[in-house]
């Protein structure tokens, strides 16, 4: 297992994972492409002093990335990981899951579970989280912007993805209604609960159970109409992981 000690190491390791998964033609390459681009944007923001506390932001970025890296390497080694990440990684074996679902599953596990934990770890015990809220929101704003910029790239390799917007409108399905801003707010509430808890491992278990349920709903939609639409989307989208990864990289 290789964990990062700096933000540049995070980018380096993510590149290694992307190259490995692309070579295996595995959908496990999709989320780290997005995550690498987010990390590069955060790195540039730190260099430009865009955050309230730039050294703190790098500490958070490394801790945050290592949550994903640890889950990834432990999954590969057949070791126990959080259910949120387990369902995310297992979905990459399912040929019926579309590119967008893979990306959202990664965001779900990393934002809804991991970010709240590492925010607490970054500021440390006995220190209020409140002064960190502004920088915390900036991370999510960057992620949201990157996802939006990738939309065009995803459309190039998944040309009928627009069907999801058309047929998902007004439906109470977690895939159609997934919102990064809602995930961010829920993550902040969890972070405060975790930060003040006397039994933090228990808080992680409880939160993981909730987020794993959301992961299951993201990968297995309830609406019959949406399921049919996803089948059509998947039929016409690219099955070549290298092509998809390159398109996402160029977003």
BALOVO-928431 format. One record per residue (C-alpha): x, y, z. Coordinates in pm, whole numbers. Each point is the difference from the previous one (the first is absolute). Example, Ala and Ser with C-alpha at 12.3 -4.5 7.8 and 13.67 -1.06 7.14 Angstrom:
rec xx: 1230; yy: -450; zz: 780
rec xx: 137; yy: 344; zz: -66
This chain:
rec xx: 0; yy: 0; zz: 0
rec xx: 134; yy: 340; zz: -96
rec xx: -140; yy: 302; zz: 185
rec xx: 84; yy: 363; zz: -68
rec xx: 196; yy: 246; zz: 215
rec xx: -52; yy: 305; zz: -219
rec xx: -250; yy: 128; zz: -253
rec xx: 246; yy: -64; zz: -282
rec xx: 31; yy: -361; zz: 113
rec xx: -381; yy: -26; zz: -7
rec xx: 3; yy: 99; zz: -368
rec xx: 287; yy: -236; zz: -75
rec xx: -173; yy: -299; zz: 161
rec xx: -332; yy: 79; zz: -167
rec xx: 178; yy: 2; zz: -336
rec xx: 139; yy: -346; zz: 79
rec xx: -347; yy: -131; zz: 88
rec xx: -154; yy: 151; zz: -313
rec xx: 269; yy: -153; zz: -223
rec xx: -41; yy: -341; zz: 165
rec xx: -380; yy: -4; zz: -24
rec xx: -1; yy: 131; zz: -356
rec xx: 236; yy: -282; zz: -95
rec xx: -250; yy: -244; zz: 157
rec xx: -286; yy: 175; zz: -185
rec xx: -165; yy: 45; zz: 341
rec xx: -259; yy: 261; zz: 93
rec xx: 200; yy: 49; zz: 320
rec xx: 197; yy: 254; zz: -205
rec xx: -287; yy: 247; zz: -27
rec xx: -24; yy: 142; zz: 352
rec xx: 377; yy: 50; zz: 48
rec xx: 12; yy: 203; zz: -323
rec xx: -256; yy: 240; zz: 143
rec xx: 167; yy: -7; zz: 340
rec xx: 341; yy: 76; zz: -146
rec xx: -138; yy: 305; zz: -179
rec xx: -163; yy: 120; zz: 323
rec xx: 329; yy: -54; zz: 185
rec xx: 191; yy: 197; zz: -264
rec xx: -248; yy: 285; zz: 37
rec xx: 41; yy: -4; zz: 379
rec xx: 380; yy: -6; zz: -39
rec xx: -16; yy: 304; zz: -229
rec xx: -231; yy: 171; zz: 248
rec xx: 249; yy: -62; zz: 281
rec xx: 285; yy: 141; zz: -211
rec xx: -214; yy: 308; zz: -71
rec xx: -99; yy: 32; zz: 369
rec xx: -369; yy: -34; zz: -87
rec xx: -95; yy: -156; zz: 333
rec xx: -28; yy: 144; zz: 349
rec xx: 269; yy: -235; zz: 127
rec xx: 206; yy: -146; zz: -284
rec xx: 228; yy: -234; zz: 204
rec xx: -313; yy: -137; zz: 169
rec xx: -156; yy: -60; zz: -339
rec xx: 298; yy: -207; zz: -115
rec xx: -20; yy: -206; zz: 322
rec xx: -366; yy: -64; zz: -68
rec xx: 61; yy: -84; zz: -365
rec xx: 259; yy: -265; zz: 89
rec xx: -213; yy: -152; zz: 277
rec xx: -301; yy: 8; zz: -231
rec xx: 181; yy: -168; zz: -288
rec xx: 144; yy: -266; zz: 228
rec xx: -353; yy: -106; zz: 100
rec xx: -64; yy: -84; zz: -365
rec xx: 344; yy: -153; zz: -56
rec xx: -26; yy: -219; zz: 308
rec xx: -344; yy: -122; zz: -109
rec xx: 127; yy: -67; zz: -353
rec xx: 309; yy: -197; zz: 101
rec xx: -181; yy: -193; zz: 273
rec xx: -273; yy: -94; zz: -246
rec xx: 260; yy: -125; zz: -243
rec xx: 157; yy: -205; zz: 281
rec xx: -335; yy: -148; zz: 101
rec xx: 2; yy: 176; zz: 337
rec xx: -297; yy: 151; zz: 180
rec xx: -100; yy: 352; zz: -102
rec xx: -301; yy: 223; zz: 62
rec xx: -319; yy: -119; zz: -166
rec xx: -30; yy: 333; zz: -182
rec xx: 325; yy: -63; zz: -186
rec xx: -65; yy: -374; zz: -35
rec xx: -322; yy: 60; zz: -193
rec xx: 174; yy: 266; zz: -209
rec xx: 283; yy: -231; zz: -101
rec xx: -226; yy: -301; zz: -49
rec xx: -217; yy: 202; zz: -241
rec xx: 298; yy: 19; zz: -238
rec xx: -52; yy: -372; zz: -67
rec xx: -358; yy: 64; zz: -117
rec xx: -14; yy: 64; zz: -374
rec xx: -346; yy: 157; zz: 31
rec xx: 122; yy: 296; zz: 209
rec xx: 57; yy: 317; zz: -202
rec xx: 301; yy: 233; zz: 20
rec xx: -190; yy: 267; zz: 192
rec xx: -106; yy: -251; zz: 265
rec xx: 363; yy: -102; zz: 59
rec xx: 100; yy: 364; zz: 50
rec xx: -291; yy: 75; zz: 234
rec xx: 66; yy: -315; zz: 204
rec xx: 357; yy: 118; zz: 60
rec xx: -119; yy: 349; zz: 94
rec xx: -261; yy: -150; zz: 232
rec xx: 250; yy: -205; zz: 200
rec xx: 268; yy: 267; zz: 6
rec xx: -213; yy: 305; zz: 82
rec xx: -281; yy: -151; zz: 204
rec xx: 228; yy: -214; zz: 217
rec xx: 370; yy: 80; zz: -33
rec xx: -4; yy: 380; zz: -7
rec xx: -178; yy: 35; zz: 333
rec xx: 253; yy: -228; zz: 167
rec xx: 311; yy: 171; zz: -135
rec xx: -134; yy: 349; zz: 73
rec xx: -5; yy: -95; zz: 365
rec xx: 343; yy: -162; zz: -21
rec xx: 143; yy: 307; zz: -172
rec xx: -98; yy: 250; zz: 270
rec xx: 70; yy: -243; zz: 287
rec xx: -170; yy: -83; zz: 328
rec xx: -124; yy: 284; zz: 216
rec xx: -4; yy: 251; zz: -287
rec xx: -324; yy: 139; zz: -143
rec xx: -89; yy: -92; zz: -357
rec xx: -185; yy: 328; zz: -60
rec xx: 297; yy: 203; zz: -132
rec xx: 61; yy: -276; zz: -254
rec xx: -345; yy: 22; zz: -161
rec xx: 95; yy: 247; zz: -273
rec xx: 293; yy: -207; zz: -128
rec xx: -207; yy: -316; zz: 39
rec xx: -265; yy: 142; zz: -232
rec xx: 266; yy: 108; zz: -249
rec xx: 109; yy: -362; zz: -43
rec xx: -353; yy: -95; zz: -92
rec xx: -38; yy: 300; zz: -228
rec xx: 313; yy: -108; zz: -187
rec xx: -136; yy: -354; zz: -29
rec xx: -335; yy: 126; zz: -126
rec xx: 172; yy: 221; zz: -259
rec xx: 217; yy: -287; zz: -118
rec xx: -299; yy: -233; zz: -34
rec xx: -183; yy: 263; zz: -204
rec xx: 302; yy: 52; zz: -227
rec xx: 24; yy: -376; zz: -50
rec xx: -362; yy: -21; zz: -112
rec xx: 92; yy: 90; zz: -357
rec xx: 279; yy: -257; zz: 1
rec xx: -231; yy: -270; zz: 133
rec xx: -254; yy: 86; zz: -268
rec xx: 265; yy: -64; zz: -267
rec xx: 44; yy: -359; zz: 114
rec xx: -358; yy: -44; zz: 122
rec xx: -202; yy: 180; zz: -270
rec xx: -345; yy: -92; zz: 131
rec xx: 66; yy: 105; zz: 360
rec xx: -246; yy: 284; zz: -51
rec xx: -272; yy: -265; zz: 25
rec xx: 68; yy: -15; zz: 373
rec xx: -91; yy: 366; zz: 37
rec xx: -314; yy: -35; zz: -211
rec xx: -145; yy: -312; zz: 159
rec xx: 134; yy: 65; zz: 348
rec xx: -164; yy: 342; zz: 36
rec xx: -246; yy: 1; zz: 286
rec xx: 88; yy: -351; zz: 115
rec xx: 105; yy: -64; zz: 359
rec xx: 285; yy: -223; zz: -108
rec xx: 337; yy: 45; zz: 169
rec xx: 191; yy: -12; zz: -329
rec xx: -213; yy: 266; zz: -167
rec xx: -8; yy: 218; zz: 312
rec xx: 362; yy: -31; zz: 116
rec xx: 132; yy: 340; zz: 107
rec xx: 356; yy: 84; zz: 104
rec xx: -123; yy: 301; zz: 200
rec xx: -239; yy: -221; zz: 197
rec xx: 279; yy: -254; zz: 53
rec xx: 225; yy: 281; zz: 124
rec xx: -253; yy: 124; zz: 256
rec xx: -69; yy: -350; zz: 128
rec xx: 371; yy: -67; zz: 20
rec xx: 52; yy: 314; zz: 211
rec xx: -271; yy: -109; zz: 245
rec xx: 165; yy: -342; zz: 26
rec xx: 341; yy: 158; zz: 47
rec xx: -123; yy: 193; zz: 302
rec xx: -163; yy: -311; zz: 146
rec xx: 318; yy: -200; zz: -54
rec xx: 221; yy: 280; zz: 135
rec xx: -189; yy: 28; zz: 330
rec xx: -65; yy: -373; zz: 46
rec xx: 159; yy: -199; zz: 282
rec xx: -31; yy: -311; zz: -217
rec xx: 124; yy: 100; zz: -345
rec xx: 36; yy: -355; zz: -140
rec xx: -369; yy: -53; zz: 75
rec xx: -86; yy: 324; zz: -182
rec xx: 187; yy: -124; zz: -307
rec xx: -187; yy: -331; zz: 4
rec xx: -337; yy: 172; zz: 28
rec xx: 79; yy: 249; zz: -274
rec xx: 146; yy: -267; zz: -227
rec xx: -321; yy: -201; zz: 28
rec xx: -204; yy: 298; zz: -119
rec xx: 235; yy: 90; zz: -285
rec xx: 21; yy: -362; zz: -113
rec xx: -378; yy: -2; zz: -36
rec xx: 28; yy: 311; zz: -218
rec xx: 273; yy: -172; zz: -204
rec xx: -230; yy: -297; zz: -59
rec xx: -275; yy: 236; zz: -116
rec xx: 241; yy: 181; zz: -233
rec xx: 108; yy: -321; zz: -170
rec xx: -338; yy: -176; zz: 4
rec xx: -270; yy: 250; zz: -87
rec xx: -359; yy: -74; zz: 99
rec xx: -184; yy: 166; zz: -287
rec xx: -74; yy: -243; zz: -284
rec xx: 4; yy: 288; zz: -246
rec xx: 340; yy: 115; zz: 120
rec xx: 135; yy: -354; zz: -10
rec xx: -109; yy: -28; zz: -361
rec xx: 157; yy: 337; zz: -80
rec xx: 327; yy: -107; zz: 164
rec xx: 7; yy: -315; zz: -215
rec xx: -29; yy: 213; zz: -312
rec xx: 266; yy: 245; zz: 126
rec xx: 236; yy: -287; zz: 81
rec xx: -53; yy: -167; zz: -338
rec xx: 114; yy: 311; zz: -188
rec xx: 277; yy: 123; zz: 230
rec xx: 365; yy: -92; zz: -52
rec xx: 120; yy: -327; zz: 152
rec xx: 366; yy: 96; zz: -57
rec xx: 129; yy: 119; zz: 338
rec xx: 307; yy: 167; zz: -151
rec xx: -219; yy: 214; zz: -225
rec xx: -230; yy: 93; zz: 288
rec xx: 290; yy: 84; zz: 232
rec xx: 163; yy: 218; zz: -267
rec xx: -326; yy: 183; zz: -58
rec xx: -41; yy: 64; zz: 374
rec xx: 364; yy: 109; zz: 25
rec xx: -55; yy: 258; zz: -274
rec xx: -302; yy: 157; zz: 172
